[in-house]
C-alpha cells in the first residue's frame, strides 16, 4: 500500500506540470479553435531562462522563475503578433495557423539547440530532501511544484471568472466575431491569452527542468499535456487539469507496475480510444468545426 501511495504522489506531481501546459492548450483552443504547437518552444525558453538565471546571474530560485516568465511571455507575444495575428487578420483557415505554429516552434527549438547545444543540464540543488508522511516520501521540490501549480491555476480561474478582462476572454471563447462586435478588442484578448500561455509554459518548464534536466527538446513533453487536455475535454480548463492529473498518475502506475517501455504506448492508445468513443473528452462541450 505504501508503494502505491508513493507512486500516486509522484503521478500527481507530474500531472500538475502537465496540467499547466494542458490549460494553456485548452485556453487557446477555446477561443481560436486551433492547437498552439509552439508551446514546446515556450517551455524550452522558460527552462533555459531559469537555468541560466540561477547559474550565470546567481538569481534566487524565486527571482529566476519571474525572469523565466518575463522571457517566455515576451516570446509568446512575439509569436502571436508575427505568426498568428496576420493569419487571423486574413481569416486564414485553422490549418494555416497550426502550420505557422509548427514553424515557429521548430525555429525556436532549433535556435536553442544551436545556441546552447544538446547537452543535458542539471539545475543546482534548490529544494533537496523530502517529507515523510504516513511512510510516504514526498520530495520538497515535487511538493513545491504541485503547490505552485495550484496557486497559478487558481489565480487564472480568478482572473477568468472575476475580472472584466477575463469576461472578455470568456466572451471570445463563445464567439470571437460577436464579442468583437460588442466591443471586445480581439487583438488585446489575443495578447492576454498568449501572455497567460507564456506564464503557464514558463512555470511548467522551470519545474520540469528542475525535476529532470534542461535540454533543447524537453518541450516534447507538451505532447503529453495535449493528450491530457483531450482526455479532459479540449477547450475545458477544468477538464484539462483533470485529464492531466489522470494521465500523470496512469503513466506513473504503468512505469511502476508494468514497465516504462509501455508508458507512451498506453498513453497514446488511450488518446485514440478517447477520440473514437468520447471525442469531446470527459468534460468538453461539443463544438462546431470552424474550418
C-alpha positions in Angstrom: 0.0 0.0 0.0 2.9 2.4 0.8 4.4 1.8 -2.6 1.1 2.5 -4.3 0.7 5.8 -2.3 4.3 6.7 -3.2 3.6 6.3 -6.9 0.3 8.2 -6.6 2.2 11.2 -5.1 4.7 11.0 -8.0 1.9 10.8 -10.5 0.2 13.9 -9.1 3.4 15.9 -9.2 3.9 15.0 -12.8 0.3 15.6 -13.6 0.5 19.1 -12.0 3.1 20.0 -14.5 1.1 18.6 -17.4 -1.9 20.5 -16.2 -0.2 23.9 -16.6 0.5 23.2 -20.3 -2.9 21.5 -20.8 -4.7 24.5 -19.5 -2.7 26.7 -22.0 -3.7 24.4 -24.8 -7.3 24.5 -23.7 -7.4 28.3 -23.4 -6.0 28.9 -26.9 -8.3 26.2 -28.4 -11.4 27.5 -26.7 -11.0 30.9 -28.4 -9.3 30.3 -31.7 -10.2 26.6 -32.3 -6.6 25.5 -33.1 -3.8 23.8 -31.3 -0.9 26.0 -30.4 2.1 23.8 -31.3 4.5 26.5 -30.2 4.1 25.5 -26.6 7.2 23.4 -26.6 9.3 26.4 -27.7 7.8 28.4 -24.8 8.6 25.7 -22.3 12.2 25.4 -23.5 12.6 29.1 -23.3 11.3 29.2 -19.7 13.6 26.3 -18.6 16.7 27.8 -20.1 16.0 31.3 -18.8 15.6 30.0 -15.2 18.7 27.7 -15.5 21.0 30.5 -16.7 19.4 33.0 -14.4 20.5 30.8 -11.5 23.9 29.6 -12.8 25.1 32.7 -14.6 23.4 35.6 -12.8 23.1 33.9 -9.4 19.5 34.7 -9.0 17.5 33.1 -6.2 15.1 30.5 -7.4 12.0 32.7 -7.0 13.6 35.5 -9.0 14.7 33.0 -11.6 11.0 32.0 -12.0 10.0 35.6 -12.5 12.8 36.1 -15.1 11.7 32.9 -16.8 8.1 34.2 -17.0 9.2 37.5 -18.4 11.3 35.9 -21.2 8.7 33.3 -22.1 5.8 35.8 -22.2 8.0 38.0 -24.4 8.4 35.1 -26.8 4.7 34.2 -26.7 3.7 37.7 -27.5 6.2 37.9 -30.4 4.9 34.7 -31.8 1.3 35.9 -31.6 1.9 39.2 -33.3 4.2 37.8 -36.1 3.0 34.2 -36.7 -0.7 34.3 -35.8 -2.1 37.8 -36.0 -1.5 38.3 -39.7 -3.3 35.0 -40.4 -6.2 35.9 -38.2 -6.5 39.3 -39.9 -6.9 37.5 -43.2 -9.3 34.9 -41.7 -7.0 32.1 -42.7 -8.1 28.5 -42.2 -7.2 26.9 -38.9 -4.8 24.6 -40.7 -2.6 27.6 -41.7 -2.5 28.6 -38.1 -1.3 25.2 -37.0 1.4 25.1 -39.7 2.6 28.6 -38.7 2.7 27.4 -35.0 4.8 24.4 -36.1 7.2 26.6 -38.0 7.6 28.9 -35.0 8.2 26.0 -32.7 10.8 24.3 -34.9 12.6 27.6 -35.4 12.8 28.4 -31.7 13.8 24.9 -30.6 16.5 24.6 -33.2 17.8 28.0 -32.4 18.1 26.9 -28.8 20.0 23.8 -29.9 22.4 25.9 -32.0 23.0 28.4 -29.2 23.2 26.1 -26.2 24.0 22.7 -27.6 22.2 19.5 -27.0 23.8 18.6 -23.6 21.6 17.9 -20.6 22.0 20.5 -17.8 21.0 19.9 -14.2 19.6 22.6 -12.0 21.6 23.3 -8.9 20.1 21.7 -5.8 17.4 24.0 -4.7 15.0 22.2 -2.5 16.6 18.9 -1.6 15.2 16.4 0.9 11.8 15.0 1.4 9.0 14.9 3.9 7.8 11.6 5.4 4.0 11.4 5.6 2.5 8.1 6.7 5.5 6.3 5.4 5.3 8.1 2.0 8.3 10.2 0.9 7.2 13.5 -0.7 10.1 15.4 -2.3 10.3 19.1 -1.3 10.6 20.1 -5.0 7.6 18.0 -6.0 5.5 19.4 -3.2 6.6 23.0 -4.1 5.9 22.4 -7.8 2.4 21.0 -7.1 1.6 23.8 -4.7 2.9 26.5 -7.0 0.9 25.0 -9.9 -2.3 25.0 -7.9 -1.7 28.7 -7.0 -1.1 29.6 -10.6 -4.2 27.8 -11.8 -6.3 29.3 -9.0 -5.2 32.8 -10.0 -6.0 32.0 -13.6 -9.5 30.9 -12.5 -10.0 34.0 -10.5 -8.9 36.2 -13.5 -11.2 34.5 -15.9 -14.2 34.5 -13.6 -13.9 37.7 -11.6 -12.3 40.3 -13.8 -13.5 42.4 -16.8 -10.7 41.2 -19.0 -11.5 37.6 -18.0 -15.1 38.2 -19.1 -13.8 39.4 -22.4 -11.8 36.1 -22.8 -14.8 34.0 -22.0 -17.0 36.0 -24.4 -14.4 35.5 -27.1 -14.4 31.8 -26.3 -18.2 31.7 -27.1 -18.0 33.7 -30.3 -15.0 35.8 -31.3 -16.9 37.7 -34.0 -19.8 38.6 -31.8 -17.5 39.6 -29.0 -15.7 41.9 -31.3 -19.0 43.5 -32.4 -19.9 44.0 -28.8 -16.8 46.0 -28.2 -14.2 43.4 -27.1 -10.8 44.2 -28.6 -9.8 40.9 -30.2 -6.1 41.8 -30.5 -6.0 42.7 -26.9 -7.6 39.4 -25.9 -5.1 37.5 -28.1 -2.2 39.2 -26.3 -3.8 38.3 -22.9 -4.3 34.7 -23.9 -0.8 34.2 -25.2 0.6 36.1 -22.3 -1.2 33.6 -20.0 0.1 30.7 -22.1 3.6 32.1 -21.7 3.3 32.2 -17.9 1.9 28.6 -17.7 4.5 27.2 -20.0 7.4 29.0 -18.2 6.4 27.6 -14.8 6.0 24.2 -16.3 9.4 24.4 -18.0 11.1 25.5 -14.8 9.7 22.7 -12.7 10.1 20.1 -15.4 13.8 21.2 -15.9 14.4 21.2 -12.1 12.8 17.7 -11.7 14.7 16.1 -14.7 17.1 18.2 -16.8 17.2 21.2 -19.2 17.9 20.5 -22.9 16.5 21.9 -26.1 14.0 19.1 -26.7 12.4 18.9 -23.3 9.4 20.6 -24.8 8.4 17.3 -26.4 6.6 16.6 -23.1 3.9 19.1 -24.2 2.5 16.2 -26.3 1.5 14.6 -23.1 -0.1 17.8 -21.9 -2.1 17.8 -25.2 -3.2 14.2 -24.5 -4.3 15.3 -21.0 -6.2 18.2 -22.5 -8.0 15.9 -25.0 -8.8 13.3 -22.3 -10.4 16.0 -20.1 -12.1 17.7 -23.0 -10.3 20.1 -25.3 -11.4 23.6 -24.6 -12.4 22.9 -20.9 -9.9 24.3 -18.4 -11.2 22.1 -15.6 -11.2 19.1 -17.9 -7.6 19.9 -18.9 -6.5 19.8 -15.2 -8.4 16.6 -14.5 -7.2 14.8 -17.7 -3.6 15.8 -17.0 -3.7 14.5 -13.4 -5.2 11.3 -14.6 -2.6 10.9 -17.2 0.3 11.6 -14.8 -1.0 9.1 -12.4 -1.6 6.5 -15.1 1.9 6.9 -16.5 3.5 6.6 -13.1 1.5 3.4 -12.3 2.3 1.8 -15.6 6.0 2.5 -15.2 6.0 1.1 -11.7 3.8 -1.9 -12.0 4.3 -2.9 -15.7 7.3 -1.3 -17.5 8.3 2.2 -18.5 8.6 0.7 -22.0 4.8 0.6 -22.3 4.2 4.0 -20.8 4.0 6.0 -24.0 2.3 3.2 -25.9 -0.6 3.1 -23.4 -0.8 6.9 -23.2 -1.3 7.2 -27.0 -3.6 4.2 -27.0 -5.9 6.0 -24.5 -5.8 9.1 -26.7 -7.0 7.1 -29.7 -9.8 5.4 -27.6 -10.9 8.8 -26.3 -11.1 10.3 -29.8 -13.0 7.3 -31.0 -15.6 6.9 -28.2 -15.5 10.3 -26.3 -14.4 12.9 -28.9 -15.5 15.7 -26.6 -13.5 14.3 -23.7 -14.6 13.8 -20.1 -15.8 17.4 -19.6 -15.6 19.1 -23.1 -18.6 20.5 -24.9 -19.4 19.6 -28.4 -18.1 22.2 -30.8 -18.8 23.0 -34.5 -15.6 22.9 -36.6 -14.9 26.4 -37.9 -12.8 25.2 -40.9 
